[in-house]
Amino acid sequence: MPVALGAAAVLALAGCGTQRPGSRADTDTDAGHGPVGTDTLCPSGTPRYGAPPTEAPPTEAPSATLPPHTSRTPLPLPAGTPARDGVRVTGLYGVPRSDGCAPARLSADFTVTNHGKTAMRYAITLGFRTESQGAAHTVTQTVPSVEPGRTVRGTAVTGELPGPAATVTDVSVLKVRSVPVDEAPSAGGACPASGVRAYTDQGDAAMGLRVLSLYLENCGTRAYRLDGRPELRVLDAGHAPVPGVEVVPGDRIATGTGTGADGTSRPVTLQPGERAYTVLVWRNTTEAGDPVDAPYVRVRPRPGARPVTLTPELDLGTTGKLGVGPWKRDSGRR
């Protein structure tokens, strides 16, 4: 049976009244307390301070941080919150909006432990499931660096929860992605020792065709020469090479579709401050055989260059092919 926080807990979320008793698990065992919930802090549509009714505010985007001195009300962890890939949820909280008259948000504390031998950057996706919404509210939190053998704490925060009441039935670690810190893509910040930085766009998917652009910026002080296509290696969730995947020229996957993955390879020399781009393209067609899903691609812009590890979440279907276009000078694409 769902455990709903009543009027006293609602006042506690607003910073007044008493807190409903509850407990949470910070150990390696499951909490086993069942669903918990938060109610709206004010009746829907009720004006505040005598103001005329207004349209409902837009849903807030998920936030990775909380403003300073934000009050949080501890909630019991629902049953079944196991660790995954070194990440464990350690606490669940209700978070009121600053006006005290809106549905509360939720936040979760977690720990991430690096069991490997290299400092890693993590992208951790948590899912908050409620009785009022069938789909989970997902939040992705980045942890910039965790040294080998170390454990780091973090916090993820949802956007504003919909409905007059939000009863939490589950909070779980949905996905964990990690790349070596010295191979992480970056669109800004300090220039790497290689003199170039690499980053991707958000990608595009339509009718089973996946397209992802990779940009390379010369942030150094010397010219940087590219020729042909980058070297790619497809990696599985454990960062091991995926057997049977063939990397092919992009025009073998898509031609004349405006993806930019086709064209003739030509030398490109980037002066400081200039950019080039290449396009990765694949199809998720599924026929006979086993579908291939691989989260990572390790890219070397040219032979012997420092690698960059991307997370394109490849869904190659049963095609077993990943296309890559030639390097082209960037004339404003981003």
N, C-alpha and C positions, 0 to 999 in steps of 0.2 A: 504494500500500500504506500502511495507517495506520502512523504513527510513534508507538509507545507508549512512555511513560516507564517505565523499569524500576525495579529496586529502589533504585539509587543516587538516581534522581530522586525516588522516594517518600520517601527519607530527607531529601532536600533540602527537600521540601515540609513535612516535619515539623520542619525547623530543624536537621537534623543530616545528616552524610554529604556527598556531593559532588553537584554539579548536572550533569545531562546537558547536554552542549554543544548549543547551539541558537542561532538568530538570529531577529531580528524586524525588520519593516520600519517605519521612521518617515518614509519618503519618499513621493512621489506614485506610485510604481510598486508593483505587486502583489508580495507576498512570494514566492509560488511554492514553499512548503516542504511542502505536503501536510498531511494531518491530524496532529494531535498528541494526546497523551492523558495522563491521570493515573490512577494506580491507587489502590485503597483503602489507607489507612494501617495498618489492622489487619484481621485476619480477621473476617468477619461473625459477630456473636454472641459474640465473645470478651470475657469480662469484663475490666475494667481494675482494677489494684491489688487483685485477689482479690475484687472485689465480685460478688454473685450476678447471673446474667443478668437483664436487664430488657428491656422492649419497646423497639423501635427508636424513637428520638426523632422527633417530627414534622418534616416538611420545613420548612426555614427559609424565610420570605418573602424575596423579593429585596430587597437592601439597596443604597441609593445611596451609602453611605459605608463605610469600613473603620475599625475601631478603631485608635487610635494605635499606632504601632510594629508593625503587622501585617506579617509577612514575606510576600513574594510571590516566586514562582519564575518568571522569564521563560520563556515558551514561544514557539516559532516560530509566526508567523501562518500559518494555512492559505492555500492559493492562492485567489485570487479574493475580495479584500476591498476593493472599489472604494468611492470616496466617493459620497455621496448627499446632495443638497440642502445642501451646505456642511459635511457631517459626514463625518469620516474616522476609521476605527479605526487607532490607531498602535501599540498594544501589547496582548499577550495574556499573562495570568499565571495560575498556579495559586495558590490560597489555602487553607491548611489550617485546620481548626477548632482552637480553642484546646486541646481535649483531645488533639489529635494522633492520634486514633483514629477517624476518620470519613472518608468520601469528601471530597476537596477540592472547594471551590467554584472558580469561575473569575471573573476580572475582566478588563475591557478598558479601556484608556485610549483616549480619542478627542479630537479637536478639532472645534470648531464655529466656522465663519466666517460673519459677518453681511455679506452682499453688498448689503443694502438701505440705505435712507436713514434708518431709524428704529430705535431701540433695541428689541430683541426678546427675549421670553422663549421658551425652547425646551423642548419635551418630545421626547426622543430615545429611540426604542425599538430596542434591539439584540437580535439573535437568536443564541443559541449552540446549534449542532446537534451531537449526538453520535451515535456508532454504536449505543449502547445504547438510545437513544430516538429514534423517528421524528420526533416533533414538536420544534420548537425551544424551548429555554428562553428566554423573553423577559424583558427587564428594561427598564423605562422610567425614564430619568433626566431630571430637570428642571434646566435651566440658567437661573437667575433673570433674568439680563440680559446681553446682548451688544451693545455699542455698534456703530454702523455702521462697517464697515471693519475691525473688530477680530476677533481669533481667541482663543477661550477653550478651555482644556483641562478635561476632565472624566473621571470614572471611573464605570463601571457594574459591579455585582457580582451574580452569580447567587445563588440559594439553594443549598442542599446538593444535589449531583448524585446521582441514584439509581444503583443497580447496583454490582457489584464493581469495575468499571472504567468510566471515562468517556472515550472517545476523541473528541476534538474534530475534527469534519469541516468545520465552517464557523462563522465569526462574521461577521455582516453587519449593516448598518444597514437595519432593516426599515421604519422610518417616522420622519419628522421633521415635527413640527408647531410652528408659531411664531405668536405673537400679539404685537402691540405692547405694550411694558411698560406704557404708560399706558392700555391698554385691557384689561389682563389681569384676569380675575375673581379675587376674593379673599374668603374667609370670615372673615378676621381681619387683624390688623396695624393699621397706621396708617389712619385714616379718610381717604379721598381728598378732594381739594379740592371735589368735587361734593357732599360730605356724605352720600353713599350708597355702599354696596358691594354688588356682585352676585356670586352664585355659583350653581352647579347641584348637583343630587344626582347619583347614579350612573346614573339612568335605568332604564327597564324595557322589555323587549321580549318579546312573547308573540303567537304566531299572526300574525306579520307586522305587528303594531301596535307602534310605537315611542312611548315617552312619556318626556319629560324635563321636570323642574320647575326653574324659574328663580326664585331668591329675591332680594329686594331689601330691604336693611336700612338704615334711617335711622341712621347713626352720627354725624350732625352735631348741631347745636344748634337747628335750626329745623324746623318742620313741613315735610313733603314731600308734595305732592299728586300723585296719579295719577288718570288717567281713561281708561277704555277699555282698549285693548290696546297693548303696546309695538310700536315700529316695528322690523321685521326686514329684513335683507338677507343673502341666501345667497351665500357666497363659495367659490370653488374653491381648489385647493391653492396657487395663486399669489396668493391674496387678491383676485382679480378677481370681480366679480359674475357669477353663473351665469344666463345668459339662459333664459327660458322657465319659470322656477319661479314659481308663484303662491302667495302667502301669503294664507290664508283663515281665517275664524273656526274655532276648534277643533271646534265642533259639526258642521261640514261633513265632518270626518274621522271623529269618534267621538262618539256620543251615548249617554248612559245606561250607559257602561262603567266609571264610577267613576274616570276619568282626571283629572277636574277641569278639562278643557279646554273644557267647555261652560259655559253660564250667561250671564246678562245683564250687560252692562257697567255698572258703577256707580262713582261717584267714591270714591276711597280716600285718606284723609289719614293719613300716618304721622307720629306724634309721635316725637321722639328715642328710639331703642331699639326701636322697633316694626318689624315686617317685613310684606312682602306677597309673594305668589307668583303666577306665571303658569305655564301648562303648554304646552309644545310637543309636538305629536303628528303623526305621519306614518305612512304604510304603505309597505312595500317591494314592493308588488304589481308584477309584471312581465308586461306583455302586449306588444302591438305597439309598436314604437318603441325608442328608446335609453334605457337606464337612466341615472339621474342620481345620482351620488355626489359629495357636497360636504362637506368637513371642517368648514367654519367657518360661523357665523352671527354677524353684527354686530347688536347689539341697542341701541336707544335706549329707555330706560324711558318717556320722554315726548318730545314734539317739542322739538328743540333741546338735549336732554340729552347729556352725555358718553357716547359709545358704549362698550360692553363687547363684546369678541369671545370667543365661546364656541367650543368644539370638539366638537360633538355627533356628528360623523362621520355625516352624513345619508346614508341609502341610500333615496332616494325611489322606487326602481324606475322605472316609466314613468308614475307618477301625476302627477309634476310639481307636487305640492301639499304645502305645509307649513302645518299648522294651528296657531293660537295662541289660547289662552284669554284671558279678561279678567283684569285684575289683581284679586286677592282678598286680603283681610286674612288674614295667617297666624295661625292659632290653635294653633300647636304643631307644624305640619308642618316637617320638615327632612330 
